[in-house]
Amino acid sequence: MPLAQRIPLIQPFHVMEVLAKAQALEQAGRDVIHLEIGEPDFPTPEPIVARAQAALQAGQTRYTAALGLPELRALIAAHYPTVARPNPERVALVPGSSAALLVSFALLLDPGDEVLLADPGYPCNANFIQLFGGVPVRIPCGPETGYQLTPELIRAHWTERTRAVLLGSPANPTGSVIEPELMSAIAASLRHLGGTLVVDEIYQGLVYDGPIRSALHDGDDVFVINSFSKFYGMTGWRLGWLVAPEAYVDAVTRLCQNLFISAPTVSQYAALAAFEPTTLAELEWRRQAFQQRRDFLVPALRQLGFQVPRVPAGAFYVYADASDLTDDSQGFADQVLEQTGVALTPGRDFGDYRQLEHLRFSYAAPLARLEEAVERLRQWLV
């Protein structure tokens, strides 16, 4: 039987192909250093695991309300600074940040509506938009704009079909963070243009060179998405949240009821421990470890011949310009994996803009493994 017309538009997540090749080499006895996958190498903090075990022992395994446990929604809201603190009723717990993006676009898009987003960017975003008949408009963004959209770029690409702008801060794959003044200016521009601002903040806790600031500071009409996956180390627990404008809460509830019934119950009870002081202290130590890794990897890559025009201010990625070394990042990554056992993600996963000249390095790996990876690359490039 024929597939729906939308299916050919949905592109594969190529990093998973890299991971599969790397795992095949490991099964054959090779030592592979994984710098391709966007997953923290730290385990879920012990207080979170213990809270999940307690929930299982107590039989807390039934559905929750569609928007999640009220006590967890209240904790999430209270965790934001006072000036940006949302009403907990605006917080919807969902099965990961991907679900939050799906709910947002289901709310906002009719077929043919356009969404502006930066290129390079997280590969699944365009697929989420197209799933609802929307049109992703990728706007090339280089180091001169911090790999992010600006009010000027938004105005230049705005059409009568534009419905929303999607930002990531900190961003995947570049690790760039939108400065507070710029975020405020973008939010103001969207109000003037009559569009909606959606901000993906799933790496929000992993910021290294400045204060952590949510787009919720810039108005209660912004859709803000976050997750327990990256900062909290709960990738496999599949739990994220959406802070929606108050006028959309009823529609969000109806979508969650129908699409998910509710987010995973045990994951929700486990996440109650994510905000305990002992957990937050552990997470701060991990944040500092990620910063130490970044501060090693960026100059090391530059010494190897990669260009890193902007030091990533957040997340755990370096999006390196390899144009002095190759004009085929896919082939380069394949050779590096086969010949050195270092797994990297080529730029094809993150958009069209200069994809053949870029590679993403994830520093979600121990410092000693990063040092070994750099040494392997150094010997291979000689």
C-alpha positions in Angstrom: 0.0 0.0 0.0 1.3 3.5 -0.7 2.7 5.6 2.1 1.2 9.0 3.1 2.7 11.8 1.1 4.4 13.3 4.2 6.6 10.2 4.7 9.2 10.9 2.0 9.6 14.4 3.5 10.8 12.9 6.8 14.6 12.6 6.7 16.6 10.0 8.7 18.5 10.9 11.8 22.0 10.2 10.3 23.9 10.2 13.6 22.1 6.9 14.4 23.7 5.4 11.3 27.1 6.5 12.6 26.3 5.0 16.0 25.3 1.7 14.3 28.6 1.6 12.4 30.6 2.4 15.6 28.8 -0.4 17.5 29.5 -2.9 14.8 33.2 -2.1 15.1 33.0 -2.5 18.8 31.3 -5.9 18.3 34.3 -6.8 16.1 36.7 -6.0 18.9 37.6 -2.4 18.1 37.9 0.3 20.8 35.7 3.2 19.7 35.5 6.6 21.3 32.0 7.9 21.0 32.0 11.6 20.1 28.9 11.3 17.9 25.9 10.8 20.2 24.2 13.6 22.0 23.7 11.8 25.4 25.4 12.6 28.7 27.9 9.9 29.7 27.0 10.3 33.4 24.3 8.0 34.8 21.0 9.2 36.2 21.7 10.7 39.6 21.2 8.2 42.5 18.4 10.2 44.3 16.3 10.1 41.1 16.8 6.4 40.7 16.0 5.8 44.4 12.8 7.8 44.0 11.8 5.7 41.0 12.4 2.5 43.0 10.3 3.8 45.8 7.5 4.6 43.4 7.6 1.1 42.0 7.5 -0.4 45.5 4.5 1.8 46.4 2.7 0.7 43.2 2.7 4.2 41.7 2.4 2.9 38.2 -1.1 4.1 37.0 -1.9 6.9 34.7 -1.4 10.4 36.0 -3.5 13.4 34.9 -2.9 14.3 31.3 -0.6 17.2 32.1 1.2 15.3 34.8 1.7 15.2 38.6 0.6 18.5 40.1 3.5 18.4 42.6 6.1 18.0 39.8 4.5 20.7 37.7 4.7 23.0 40.7 8.4 22.1 41.3 9.2 22.9 37.7 7.5 26.2 37.8 9.2 27.1 41.1 12.6 26.3 39.7 12.4 29.2 37.3 13.6 32.6 38.6 10.8 34.7 40.2 10.6 37.1 37.3 10.0 34.3 34.8 8.1 31.9 37.0 5.0 30.5 35.2 1.7 29.4 36.8 2.1 25.6 37.3 -1.1 25.2 35.3 0.8 26.3 32.2 3.3 23.4 32.6 2.5 20.2 30.7 4.6 17.1 31.3 5.1 15.0 28.2 7.1 12.0 27.0 10.3 13.9 26.2 10.9 17.3 24.6 10.2 15.8 21.2 6.6 15.4 22.3 6.5 19.0 23.5 7.6 20.1 20.0 4.9 17.9 18.4 2.2 19.4 20.7 3.4 22.9 19.9 3.3 22.4 16.2 0.0 20.6 16.3 -1.4 23.7 18.0 0.1 26.2 15.8 0.3 24.9 12.2 -2.1 24.4 9.4 -0.9 22.9 6.1 1.4 25.4 4.2 2.2 27.4 7.3 5.9 28.3 7.6 8.3 28.1 10.5 11.6 29.9 10.5 14.6 28.1 12.0 18.3 28.4 12.0 20.5 26.3 9.7 22.5 24.5 11.2 20.0 23.1 13.7 18.6 20.0 15.3 17.6 17.7 12.5 14.3 16.5 13.8 12.8 20.0 14.1 12.1 20.2 10.3 10.5 16.7 10.4 8.2 17.7 13.3 7.1 20.8 11.3 6.4 18.7 8.1 4.5 16.1 10.1 1.7 18.6 10.4 1.9 20.0 6.9 4.1 22.9 7.8 7.0 24.2 5.8 10.4 24.6 7.6 12.3 27.6 6.3 15.9 27.1 7.1 17.9 30.3 7.3 21.7 30.0 7.0 23.3 31.2 10.2 27.1 31.4 10.6 29.5 32.5 13.3 28.8 36.2 12.5 25.4 35.9 14.1 26.4 33.3 16.6 24.7 30.6 14.5 21.4 32.0 15.6 18.5 34.0 14.0 18.3 37.7 14.6 15.4 40.1 14.3 16.9 41.3 11.0 17.0 37.7 9.5 13.5 37.0 10.8 12.1 40.1 9.1 14.0 39.4 5.9 12.4 35.9 5.6 8.9 36.7 6.9 6.1 36.1 4.5 2.3 36.0 4.8 2.5 32.3 5.4 5.0 32.5 8.3 3.4 31.4 11.6 6.2 30.9 14.0 10.0 31.0 14.8 11.7 28.1 16.4 14.9 28.8 18.4 17.3 26.5 20.3 19.3 28.0 23.2 21.7 26.5 24.0 21.6 25.0 20.5 22.4 21.7 18.9 24.9 21.3 17.1 26.7 24.6 17.8 26.3 25.0 21.5 25.5 28.7 20.9 23.4 30.6 23.5 21.2 33.6 22.6 22.1 36.6 24.6 19.3 38.0 26.8 19.1 41.3 24.9 18.8 39.5 21.6 16.1 37.1 22.9 14.1 40.1 24.1 14.5 41.8 20.7 13.4 38.6 18.9 10.3 38.2 21.1 9.4 41.9 20.5 9.8 41.4 16.7 7.5 38.4 16.7 4.8 40.3 18.5 5.1 43.1 16.0 4.9 40.6 13.1 2.0 38.7 14.6 3.9 35.4 14.9 4.6 32.9 17.7 8.0 32.3 19.4 8.9 28.7 20.3 12.1 28.2 22.2 13.8 24.8 22.8 15.7 25.1 26.1 16.6 21.4 26.7 20.2 22.2 27.4 19.4 25.1 29.6 21.2 24.0 32.7 24.4 23.4 30.7 25.6 27.0 30.2 29.2 27.9 30.9 30.0 31.6 30.2 27.1 33.6 31.6 23.9 33.4 33.6 21.2 30.9 32.8 18.1 32.7 31.5 14.9 31.4 30.2 12.9 32.9 27.3 10.0 33.0 29.8 11.6 36.3 30.9 10.4 37.8 27.6 6.7 37.3 28.0 4.0 34.9 28.8 3.1 34.4 25.1 6.3 32.3 24.4 6.2 28.6 24.1 9.1 27.2 26.1 10.2 23.5 25.9 12.5 21.7 28.3 13.5 18.2 29.3 14.9 16.0 32.0 17.2 14.3 29.5 20.3 16.4 29.1 21.0 18.4 32.3 19.3 16.0 34.6 20.8 12.9 32.9 17.4 11.1 32.3 17.5 10.4 28.6 15.9 7.0 28.6 13.2 8.1 31.1 11.5 10.0 28.3 10.2 13.0 30.3 10.0 16.6 29.2 7.8 19.6 29.6 6.1 22.4 27.8 5.3 25.8 29.2 2.5 27.1 27.1 0.7 30.5 27.1 -2.3 30.4 29.3 -4.8 30.7 26.4 -3.5 27.4 25.0 -3.7 25.2 28.1 -7.1 23.7 27.3 -5.9 22.8 23.8 -2.6 21.4 25.2 -4.6 19.3 27.6 -6.8 17.8 24.9 -3.8 17.0 22.7 -2.0 15.3 25.6 -5.1 13.3 26.5 -5.4 12.0 23.0 -1.7 11.6 21.9 -0.1 10.3 25.1 -2.8 9.9 27.9 0.0 11.0 30.2 3.8 11.0 30.5 5.5 7.9 32.0 4.3 7.7 35.6 7.4 6.3 37.2 9.5 8.8 35.4 7.4 11.6 36.8 7.8 10.3 40.4 11.5 9.9 39.9 11.8 13.5 38.6 10.5 14.8 41.9 14.0 14.1 43.2 15.7 16.1 40.5 15.2 19.3 42.4 16.5 18.1 45.8 19.7 19.9 47.0 21.9 16.7 46.8 20.8 16.1 43.2 21.3 19.8 42.2 24.8 19.7 43.8 25.7 16.6 41.8 24.4 18.2 38.6 26.4 21.4 39.2 29.5 19.2 39.5 28.7 17.6 36.2 28.2 21.0 34.6 31.6 22.0 35.7 33.0 18.7 34.3 31.4 19.4 30.9 33.0 22.9 30.9 36.4 21.4 31.7 36.0 19.1 28.7 35.0 22.0 26.4 37.9 24.0 27.6 40.2 21.2 26.6 38.6 20.2 23.3 38.2 23.6 21.6 41.9 24.5 21.6 42.9 21.0 20.8 40.7 20.9 17.7 42.1 24.3 16.6 45.6 22.9 16.9 44.6 20.0 14.7 43.5 22.3 11.9 39.8 22.7 12.6 38.3 26.1 12.8 36.1 26.9 15.8 35.2 30.6 15.3 33.0 30.8 18.4 33.5 28.9 21.6 30.3 27.1 22.4 28.7 28.7 25.4 26.4 25.8 26.3 25.3 22.2 25.6 28.1 19.6 25.0 29.0 20.1 21.4 31.6 21.7 19.2 30.5 22.4 15.6 33.9 22.5 13.9 34.7 23.9 10.5 36.8 21.2 8.7 37.2 23.1 5.4 41.0 23.2 5.7 41.0 19.5 6.0 38.2 18.2 3.8 35.4 19.2 1.4 33.4 16.0 2.3 32.6 15.8 6.0 30.7 12.6 5.5 33.6 10.8 3.9 36.0 12.3 6.4 33.9 11.0 9.3 33.7 7.6 7.7 37.5 7.4 7.3 38.1 8.7 10.8 35.8 6.0 12.3 37.3 3.2 10.2 40.9 4.1 10.6 41.1 5.6 14.1 38.0 4.4 16.0 36.8 7.9 16.7 33.1 8.4 15.9 32.0 11.9 14.8 28.8 13.3 13.3 29.1 14.9 9.8 27.3 18.1 9.1 24.6 16.5 6.8 22.5 15.9 9.9 22.1 19.6 10.8 20.9 21.3 7.6 22.2 22.4 4.2 24.4 25.4 5.1 28.0 24.3 4.6 27.2 20.8 5.8 30.1 19.3 3.8 32.6 21.5 5.7 31.4 20.8 9.3 31.6 18.0 11.9 30.0 17.9 15.3 32.1 16.7 18.2 30.2 15.7 21.3 32.2 16.1 24.5 29.8 13.9 26.5 32.7 11.6 27.1 35.3 11.5 29.9 38.2 13.8 29.6 40.7 11.0 29.3 38.7 9.6 26.3 38.7 13.1 24.7 42.4 13.3 25.1 42.8 9.9 23.5 40.5 10.9 20.6 42.6 14.0 19.9 45.8 12.0 19.9 44.3 9.5 17.5 43.2 12.3 15.2 46.6 14.0 15.5 48.5 10.8 14.4 46.0 10.2 11.6 46.2 13.7 10.2 50.0 13.7 10.1 
